Amino acid sequence: MSDKNSIKKKCFFCKKKKLVMLKCTCGNTYCLDHYSPGNHNCKKSFDKNSGELSLTTEATGEFRKVDKI
């Protein structure tokens, strides 16, 4: 049957089958349209001290390293 560790083929938010599926840190699988935490109302909290977001994007789309406090 299906393996529990395999990525599901349907988006958790829109329930559509897509070719590219991404697993969010909240544990659900989303398509490219809904992968962003703001697009699927992600319940995973990203506080300042978590260290999970080490890069930020500028308005130009370039990434820069965030200095540690």
C-alpha positions as semicolon CSV with decimal commas, in nm:
position;residue;x (nm);y (nm);z (nm)
1;M;0,000;0,000;0,000
2;S;0,122;0,356;0,058
3;D;0,421;0,441;0,270
4;K;0,356;0,677;0,564
5;N;0,685;0,863;0,501
6;S;0,608;0,946;0,138
7;I;0,485;1,294;0,048
8;K;0,114;1,303;-0,031
9;K;0,008;1,399;-0,383
10;K;-0,268;1,643;-0,284
11;C;-0,244;1,991;-0,136
12;F;-0,379;2,001;0,220
13;F;-0,535;2,345;0,156
14;C;-0,692;2,323;-0,192
15;K;-0,705;1,939;-0,224
16;K;-0,574;1,955;-0,584
17;K;-0,320;1,715;-0,729
18;K;-0,002;1,892;-0,839
19;L;0,335;1,775;-0,966
20;V;0,541;1,972;-0,713
21;M;0,445;1,927;-0,350
22;L;0,632;2,074;-0,052
23;K;0,614;1,975;0,314
24;C;0,577;2,268;0,555
25;T;0,729;2,281;0,903
26;C;0,376;2,242;1,042
27;G;0,373;1,889;0,898
28;N;0,124;1,927;0,612
29;T;0,192;1,905;0,238
30;Y;0,111;2,202;0,012
31;C;0,135;2,302;-0,354
32;L;0,351;2,594;-0,465
33;D;0,056;2,833;-0,441
34;H;-0,015;2,755;-0,074
35;Y;0,332;2,663;0,060
36;S;0,394;3,009;0,210
37;P;0,291;3,018;0,581
38;G;0,071;3,321;0,513
39;N;-0,119;3,142;0,238
40;H;-0,229;2,843;0,445
41;N;-0,264;3,001;0,791
42;C;0,032;2,809;0,932
43;K;0,004;2,738;1,304
44;K;0,382;2,704;1,347
45;S;0,508;3,011;1,529
46;F;0,831;3,177;1,421
47;D;0,941;3,387;1,716
48;K;1,260;3,596;1,725
49;N;1,460;3,351;1,935
50;S;1,376;3,033;1,745
51;G;1,666;3,067;1,502
52;E;1,467;2,899;1,224
53;L;1,456;3,210;1,007
54;S;1,821;3,297;0,955
55;L;1,773;3,475;0,623
56;T;1,548;3,763;0,531
57;T;1,462;3,893;0,187
58;E;1,501;4,253;0,083
59;A;1,262;4,437;-0,148
60;T;1,499;4,354;-0,435
61;G;1,466;3,981;-0,367
62;E;1,822;3,943;-0,243
63;F;1,898;3,749;0,074
64;R;2,115;3,878;0,355
65;K;2,242;3,709;0,669
66;V;2,075;3,815;0,996
67;D;2,315;3,896;1,279
68;K;2,272;3,704;1,603
69;I;2,178;3,896;1,915
